[in-house]
Amino acid sequence: MRRTFFHLLLFLLVQNIAFGGNFYSRPDGIWSTVLAGPDCSCVPGPDDIILVSHDIIIAGNFTLNTGSMVINSSSLLTITGDLVLGESSMLTTDVGSTLRVNQNLLNQDNSSAIVISGDLIIDGNFTNGTGLGLSTVINFGLTGTISVGGICSNFGLVINKLGSFTGCDNSVLPVELLYFVARAEKNSFMVDLEWATSTELNSDYFTIERSLNGVDFDSIGYHKAAGNSQHIIKYTWSFLKLDEGNIYYRLKEVGRDGTYTYFDVISSVTVSSNGLQVSPNPVHGNILNIRVENPSERKQMFLYDTSGQLIRTIDINNVLTRVELEQHLSPGIYLLKSTSNGSEKPTKIIAR
């Protein structure tokens, strides 16, 4: 009786806020605009009332704006793309029913009510609440289950949580950093930092930190982050050069929830008048990037340890040379020397 009353209330509410039509599933997996009626050769839209009583598939992405969707008992609705719930949409999975979203489910803040009494299976990511309005509500009881295969970002509310909520691989870093480099051109008073991310999840801002010894860092700048992104984003930040020699930089990413991440790789650049830059520095693995202003003046460079033993001879043919060492450098200090100028000071490299 309570379920019938809820569905009736749902129907009346949506009738008042939406101008869409009614869509009913058919046993053959298609739709009708009349209960138990003929094939309408049409598909539901974002403002329609959708009643599912059979096993049915919606191909691709689907958005509910002011519409509603009710999945009745013993029914299965599969959405092969993303499901987006926005504005005043309503979603109900009845006891014994299943809603499966093959990609991601985005439940926006201005969604009115989501009631899960059946099974909700999300193969991708689940984002509950993204707008600027009131927090979203997902209400599910003893019989409801939510299973998420990807990442969960829950800024809304989950109430009456008596059922099962599983999944959510939040071990994935909120920001995937592609690279972080620093450049200081000869005869320039500026240092240019550049970094790029491949993905971002609820990132708020980056803090740029600097150190003269590679150990003690101070914050020197702030850059707003993208928030949420699934494509490459490049950032740049410039400031006055204050010191010569090895200057060390690192990034701190702060999320919207206040959590933060220091990236494992600490990058630095040799800021000097000789036009030579080395990164990353300190070195954490077996990769070095050497950038020279005039490669024709430096045919070779030599890497030594502090005892004077030659570790590697490096041929310089381009402005940027990527060096892959045979093995990781043991922790300590190393010196990189050039053949271009006998009086040129060697560049200090720290291995950790």
C-alpha positions as CSV (number, residue, x, y, z in Angstrom):
1,M,0.0,0.0,0.0
2,R,2.8,2.4,0.9
3,R,4.6,1.6,-2.4
4,T,1.4,2.3,-4.4
5,F,0.9,5.6,-2.6
6,F,4.5,6.6,-3.3
7,H,4.1,5.8,-7.0
8,L,0.9,7.8,-7.1
9,L,2.5,10.7,-5.3
10,L,5.5,10.5,-7.6
11,F,3.2,10.6,-10.7
12,L,1.2,13.6,-9.4
13,L,4.4,15.5,-8.5
14,V,6.0,15.0,-11.9
15,Q,2.8,15.9,-13.7
16,N,3.0,19.3,-12.0
17,I,6.6,20.0,-12.9
18,A,7.1,18.3,-16.2
19,F,5.6,18.5,-19.6
20,G,6.8,15.2,-20.9
21,G,4.7,12.2,-21.8
22,N,4.3,8.7,-20.4
23,F,6.4,5.8,-21.6
24,Y,5.7,2.1,-20.7
25,S,8.0,-0.8,-21.4
26,R,6.8,-3.7,-23.6
27,P,7.7,-7.4,-23.3
28,D,9.6,-7.2,-26.6
29,G,12.0,-4.6,-25.1
30,I,10.6,-1.5,-26.8
31,W,8.3,1.3,-25.7
32,S,4.6,2.4,-25.8
33,T,3.0,5.6,-24.8
34,V,0.0,3.6,-23.6
35,L,0.0,0.9,-20.9
36,A,0.1,-2.5,-22.6
37,G,-0.3,-0.5,-25.9
38,P,1.4,-0.9,-29.3
39,D,4.9,0.0,-30.2
40,C,5.2,3.8,-30.5
41,S,8.5,3.7,-32.5
42,C,9.9,6.3,-30.2
43,V,12.1,6.5,-27.1
44,P,11.8,8.4,-23.8
45,G,13.2,11.8,-23.3
46,P,14.7,13.7,-20.3
47,D,11.3,15.1,-19.2
48,D,9.2,12.0,-19.6
49,I,7.6,9.6,-17.0
50,I,9.2,6.2,-17.6
51,L,7.7,3.0,-16.2
52,V,9.7,-0.2,-16.6
53,S,8.0,-3.5,-16.1
54,H,10.2,-5.7,-18.3
55,D,13.8,-6.3,-19.3
56,I,14.8,-3.4,-21.5
57,I,17.9,-1.6,-22.8
58,I,18.5,2.1,-23.3
59,A,21.5,2.4,-25.7
60,G,24.1,5.1,-25.0
61,N,23.9,8.0,-22.5
62,F,20.6,9.0,-20.9
63,T,19.6,12.1,-18.9
64,L,16.6,12.7,-16.7
65,N,15.9,16.4,-16.1
66,T,12.3,17.0,-14.9
67,G,11.3,13.4,-15.7
68,S,10.9,10.3,-13.5
69,M,11.8,6.7,-13.8
70,V,10.3,3.8,-11.9
71,I,11.6,0.2,-12.3
72,N,9.1,-2.2,-11.1
73,S,9.7,-5.6,-9.4
74,S,11.3,-8.4,-11.4
75,S,12.4,-5.9,-14.1
76,L,15.8,-5.0,-15.5
77,L,16.8,-1.7,-17.1
78,T,20.2,-1.5,-18.6
79,I,21.7,1.8,-19.7
80,T,24.8,1.2,-21.9
81,G,26.3,4.7,-21.4
82,D,26.2,7.3,-18.6
83,L,23.1,8.1,-16.6
84,V,22.7,11.7,-15.6
85,L,20.1,12.7,-13.0
86,G,19.5,16.5,-13.0
87,E,17.1,19.2,-12.0
88,S,13.9,17.7,-10.5
89,S,14.3,14.2,-11.7
90,M,13.1,11.2,-9.7
91,L,14.4,7.6,-9.8
92,T,12.9,4.6,-8.0
93,T,14.0,1.0,-8.2
94,D,11.4,-1.3,-6.6
95,V,12.0,-4.3,-4.5
96,G,13.4,-7.1,-6.7
97,S,14.2,-4.8,-9.7
98,T,17.6,-4.0,-11.1
99,L,19.0,-0.8,-12.7
100,R,22.4,-1.4,-14.4
101,V,24.5,1.5,-15.7
102,N,27.4,0.3,-17.9
103,Q,29.3,3.6,-17.6
104,N,29.0,6.3,-15.0
105,L,26.2,7.7,-12.8
106,L,26.1,11.4,-12.2
107,N,23.5,12.5,-9.6
108,Q,23.4,16.3,-9.5
109,D,22.6,18.4,-6.5
110,N,19.3,19.7,-7.8
111,S,17.8,16.1,-8.1
112,S,14.8,15.8,-5.9
113,A,14.8,12.2,-4.6
114,I,16.4,8.9,-5.4
115,V,14.9,5.8,-3.8
116,I,16.8,2.5,-4.1
117,S,14.8,-0.5,-2.9
118,G,16.1,-2.9,-5.6
119,D,19.6,-3.3,-7.1
120,L,21.6,-0.4,-8.5
121,I,24.7,-1.6,-10.3
122,I,27.2,1.1,-11.6
123,D,30.1,-0.4,-13.6
124,G,31.9,3.0,-13.8
125,N,32.1,5.9,-11.4
126,F,29.4,7.2,-9.1
127,T,29.2,11.0,-8.4
128,N,26.5,11.9,-6.0
129,G,26.0,15.7,-5.9
130,T,27.8,18.1,-8.2
131,G,25.8,21.3,-8.4
132,L,25.6,24.3,-6.2
133,G,22.2,23.7,-4.8
134,L,21.0,21.6,-1.8
135,S,22.6,18.2,-1.2
136,T,21.2,15.3,-3.1
137,V,19.4,12.5,-1.3
138,I,19.8,8.8,-2.0
139,N,17.3,6.8,0.2
140,F,17.5,3.1,0.3
141,G,16.5,0.6,2.9
142,L,16.9,-3.0,4.0
143,T,16.3,-4.5,0.5
144,G,18.3,-1.9,-1.5
145,T,21.8,-2.5,-2.8
146,I,24.3,-0.2,-4.6
147,S,27.4,-1.7,-6.2
148,V,30.0,0.6,-7.8
149,G,32.9,-0.7,-9.9
150,G,34.8,2.6,-10.2
151,I,35.4,5.7,-8.1
152,C,32.8,7.2,-5.6
153,S,32.5,10.9,-5.1
154,N,29.7,11.4,-2.6
155,F,29.0,15.0,-1.8
156,G,25.3,14.4,-1.3
157,L,23.5,12.4,1.4
158,V,22.8,8.7,1.7
159,I,20.1,8.2,4.3
160,N,18.3,5.1,5.8
161,K,21.4,3.1,4.8
162,L,20.2,-0.3,5.9
163,G,21.1,-2.1,2.7
164,S,24.4,-2.9,1.0
165,F,26.7,-0.3,-0.5
166,T,29.8,-1.9,-2.0
167,G,32.7,-1.1,-4.4
168,C,34.2,2.4,-4.9
169,D,37.8,2.1,-5.9
170,N,38.9,5.3,-4.3
171,S,42.5,4.1,-4.2
172,V,42.9,5.9,-7.5
173,L,44.8,9.2,-7.0
174,P,42.5,12.2,-7.3
175,V,45.1,13.8,-9.7
176,E,47.3,11.9,-12.1
177,L,50.4,14.0,-12.8
178,L,52.0,13.6,-16.3
179,Y,55.0,15.8,-15.7
180,F,56.4,18.7,-13.8
181,V,59.3,20.8,-15.2
182,A,61.0,24.1,-14.5
183,R,62.8,26.3,-16.9
184,A,65.0,29.3,-16.5
185,E,66.3,30.9,-19.7
186,K,69.7,32.4,-19.9
187,N,69.8,36.1,-19.0
188,S,66.2,35.9,-17.7
189,F,65.0,37.0,-14.3
190,M,62.1,34.6,-14.4
191,V,61.6,30.9,-13.7
192,D,58.7,29.1,-15.5
193,L,57.1,26.1,-14.0
194,E,54.9,23.8,-16.1
195,W,52.9,20.7,-15.2
196,A,50.2,18.6,-16.8
197,T,47.5,16.2,-15.5
198,S,45.8,13.4,-17.3
199,T,42.8,13.1,-14.9
200,E,41.5,15.1,-12.0
201,L,38.8,14.2,-9.5
202,N,37.4,17.0,-7.2
203,S,40.7,18.9,-7.2
204,D,40.6,22.4,-5.7
205,Y,44.0,24.0,-6.1
206,F,47.8,23.4,-6.4
207,T,50.4,24.8,-4.0
208,I,53.8,25.4,-5.4
209,E,56.7,24.9,-3.0
210,R,60.4,25.7,-3.2
211,S,63.5,24.5,-1.4
212,L,67.2,25.4,-1.5
213,N,68.4,22.1,-0.1
214,G,65.8,19.6,-1.3
215,V,64.5,19.0,2.3
216,D,62.9,22.1,3.7
217,F,60.1,23.5,1.5
218,D,58.2,26.8,1.6
219,S,55.0,27.6,-0.2
220,I,55.6,30.3,-2.9
221,G,52.4,30.2,-5.0
222,Y,48.9,28.9,-5.6
223,H,47.1,27.8,-8.8
224,K,43.4,26.9,-9.1
225,A,42.8,23.3,-10.3
226,A,40.3,22.1,-12.9
227,G,38.1,20.2,-10.5
228,N,37.0,17.2,-12.6
229,S,38.7,16.3,-15.8
230,Q,39.3,13.2,-18.0
231,H,41.7,14.9,-20.5
232,I,45.1,16.4,-20.4
233,I,45.3,19.9,-18.8
234,K,48.5,22.0,-18.8
235,Y,49.3,24.5,-16.1
236,T,52.0,27.2,-16.0
237,W,53.3,29.4,-13.2
238,S,56.1,32.0,-13.4
239,F,58.0,34.0,-10.7
240,L,61.2,36.0,-10.2
241,K,64.4,34.1,-9.9
242,L,66.0,34.8,-6.6
243,D,68.9,32.4,-6.3
244,E,71.5,30.7,-8.5
245,G,72.3,27.0,-8.4
246,N,70.0,24.1,-7.7
247,I,66.5,25.1,-6.7
248,Y,64.0,22.4,-5.8
249,Y,60.2,22.5,-6.5
250,R,57.3,20.3,-5.6
251,L,53.5,20.3,-6.1
252,K,50.9,19.9,-3.4
253,E,47.4,19.1,-4.7
254,V,44.5,20.0,-2.4
255,G,41.0,18.5,-2.9
256,R,37.6,20.1,-2.4
257,D,37.2,18.1,0.8
258,G,40.4,19.5,2.3
259,T,42.5,16.3,1.7
260,Y,45.9,16.9,0.0
261,T,48.6,14.9,-1.9
262,Y,52.3,15.5,-2.3
263,F,53.5,14.0,-5.5
264,D,56.2,11.4,-5.1
265,V,58.6,13.0,-7.6
266,I,60.2,16.2,-6.5
267,S,61.4,18.1,-9.5
268,S,64.1,20.8,-9.7
269,V,66.0,22.8,-12.2
270,T,69.6,24.1,-12.2
271,V,69.0,27.8,-12.5
272,S,72.3,29.2,-13.7
273,S,73.9,31.3,-16.4
274,N,75.4,28.3,-18.2
275,G,72.1,27.3,-19.9
276,L,72.1,23.8,-18.4
277,Q,69.1,22.3,-16.6
278,V,68.7,18.8,-15.1
279,S,65.4,17.2,-14.0
280,P,64.2,15.5,-11.9
281,N,66.6,16.5,-9.2
282,P,66.7,14.8,-6.7
283,V,66.6,11.6,-8.8
284,H,64.3,8.8,-7.6
285,G,64.9,6.3,-10.4
286,N,67.2,5.8,-13.4
287,I,65.9,8.6,-15.7
288,L,67.6,11.9,-16.2
289,N,66.5,14.8,-18.5
290,I,69.2,17.1,-19.5
291,R,68.3,20.4,-21.2
292,V,71.1,22.5,-22.8
293,E,70.8,25.9,-24.5
294,N,73.4,25.2,-27.2
295,P,73.8,21.4,-27.8
296,S,76.5,22.1,-30.4
297,E,78.8,23.5,-27.7
298,R,78.3,20.3,-25.5
299,K,79.1,17.2,-27.5
300,Q,79.5,15.1,-24.4
301,M,78.8,15.3,-20.7
302,F,80.1,13.1,-17.9
303,L,78.5,11.9,-14.7
304,Y,80.8,11.3,-11.7
305,D,80.3,10.2,-8.1
306,T,82.0,12.2,-5.3
307,S,85.0,9.9,-5.4
308,G,85.7,10.9,-9.0
309,Q,84.6,7.6,-10.6
310,L,83.0,8.0,-14.0
311,I,79.5,6.7,-13.9
312,R,78.3,7.5,-17.4
313,T,79.4,9.3,-20.6
314,I,76.4,11.1,-22.1
315,D,76.2,12.1,-25.8
316,I,74.4,15.5,-26.3
317,N,72.7,15.8,-29.7
318,N,69.6,17.8,-29.0
319,V,68.3,20.6,-26.7
320,L,66.6,17.9,-24.5
321,T,68.4,14.6,-23.9
322,R,66.7,11.8,-22.0
323,V,69.2,9.5,-20.3
324,E,68.2,6.1,-19.1
325,L,70.9,4.7,-16.7
326,E,71.6,1.0,-16.5
327,Q,70.6,0.9,-12.9
328,H,69.2,3.2,-10.2
329,L,71.8,5.6,-8.7
330,S,72.7,4.8,-5.1
331,P,71.6,7.5,-2.7
332,G,74.2,10.3,-2.6
333,I,75.6,13.3,-4.5
334,Y,76.8,13.1,-8.1
335,L,78.4,15.7,-10.4
336,L,77.6,16.3,-14.1
337,K,80.4,17.9,-16.0
338,S,80.6,19.4,-19.5
339,T,83.3,19.5,-22.1
340,S,82.3,23.0,-23.3
341,N,84.1,25.0,-20.8
342,G,86.9,23.8,-18.5
343,S,86.1,26.6,-15.9
344,E,82.4,25.7,-15.8
345,K,81.2,24.5,-12.4
346,P,79.8,21.0,-12.4
347,T,76.1,20.5,-11.8
348,K,75.2,18.8,-8.5
349,I,72.7,15.9,-8.7
350,I,71.2,14.3,-5.6
351,A,70.0,10.7,-5.7
352,R,67.5,9.3,-3.2
